[in-house]
Amino acid sequence: MGDLRKRVGSAAIGGPVTILLFLFLPPVPFLLLMGLVCALAAHEWASMTQVRDKVTLIVLALSAFVPLYMNLPSLYPVWLLFSAALYLLVMIVRPIAEDPSINQNIGRFLVVLLLSQVFLCISLFSFYRLKVFDPYAPAILLLIIWASDTAAYFSGKGLGRHKLAPMISPKKTVEGLIGAIAGALVVTLLFHRWMGMTPLSAAGAGAVIGLLGQVGDMIESIGKRVCGVKDSSSLIPGHGGILDRIDSFILTAPFLSYYLTGFLR
């Protein structure tokens, strides 16, 4: 009951605040907010994997926003390679005490850096692209995912009989996945005119968002199982950490951004 109270209390406060920020922040302050979320999530990833140079990791991860903001997508892969090389150069030139685990530490750093730049930076920058496209699009995506997660929870709880991926996420069921897809589809249809979609294209987008939201959740579940933790952190009472809250957007935000600004335009 205590965890439920914490969960409901956090949602009652954090939900409206998040919606207001997503609705009314202008594009540049909104991008700064996404940068803060990225920094917190990267810090959680570093803590889960016991990466030592957390500040360096966060700075290099956030640097990936630069080519994205400058609209230089072809430079992005080069930037990923450069940031990894820059870290190795720093490790070479700075004096380091004798440490037999140095190679493992560097390896963990590079893996987490790459994951942060790909899964975190691209997805959170996609929210900014949605904000530029339509001031209300990021908030609409929030509502779609919240509806999808809620439908997945209740359909899985009440109807779940068939395990979806028991070795990855034991609680997920096929019925929950169907609920997630249905919930996302319904809310996307409700807002289809607002986002300039036909009912058919909105139905397709909603179904894909519902599916990708669950895949993103499973990606984070894999990471937590590898690290042996239940939650990415205890930052949000009853809900875990930032990574636990944004995992459904890892794939859905880039997809909707491309769907609206690339595929339909």
C-alpha positions, 0 to 999 in steps of 0.5 A: 500500500505504501508503494501504491501511495507513493506511485499515485502521489508522484503521478498526481504531481509529476503528470500535470507538471510534465504535461504543462512543460511539454505543452507550453515551453518554447522550442529552445527551453524545451530542448534544454529540458530534454538535455537535462533529462538526457543527463539524468538518464545517462547518470543512471545508466552510468551508476547501474553499470558502475562507470566511474567517470560520470561527468565525462560520460554526461558531457560527451553524451550531451555533445551528440545534440550538437550535430543533431541541432545543426541538422547535420545527420551525416556528421552524427556517426562521425561524432560518435566515433570522435567522442569515443576517440576523445575519451581514449585520448584523455585516458592516455594523456592523463596520469592514472594510478596502477589499476588492473581493472582499467580495461573493464572500466574503459570498456563499460564507459564506451558501451554506456556512452554509445548507448546514451548517444543512440538510445537517449540523445536521438529519442530526446532530440526527436521530442524537440523535432516534434515540438518544432513541427507542432507545439502540442505534438510532444504532449500528444505523444505523452498521452498516447504512451500513457494510454498505451501503458495503462491499457497494457497494464489492465489488459495484462492484469485482467486477461493476461494468460500467454507470456510474451517474453518470460526470459526478458520481462516475466510480467509481459503478456500477449494480451498486454501487448494487444492492449498497449497497441489498442490504447495507443491506436485509440488516442492517436485516432483522437488527435489525428487531425491535430497532427495532420494525419488521416484516420488510416495513417493515424491508425497505422502510427498508433499501432506501431507506437503501441508496439515500439513502446513495449519494445523500448520497455523490454530494452530497458528491462534487459539492461536492468537484468544485466546490471542486476537492479530492479529500478534504474534509480529511486529518483521518482518515488514509487516509479523508479528513475528517469530511465524507467519513465522514458523507456517507452519513448526510446523508439516511439519518439524517433518514429513519430518524428520521422512519421510526421516530418519525413514520411507524411511530408 
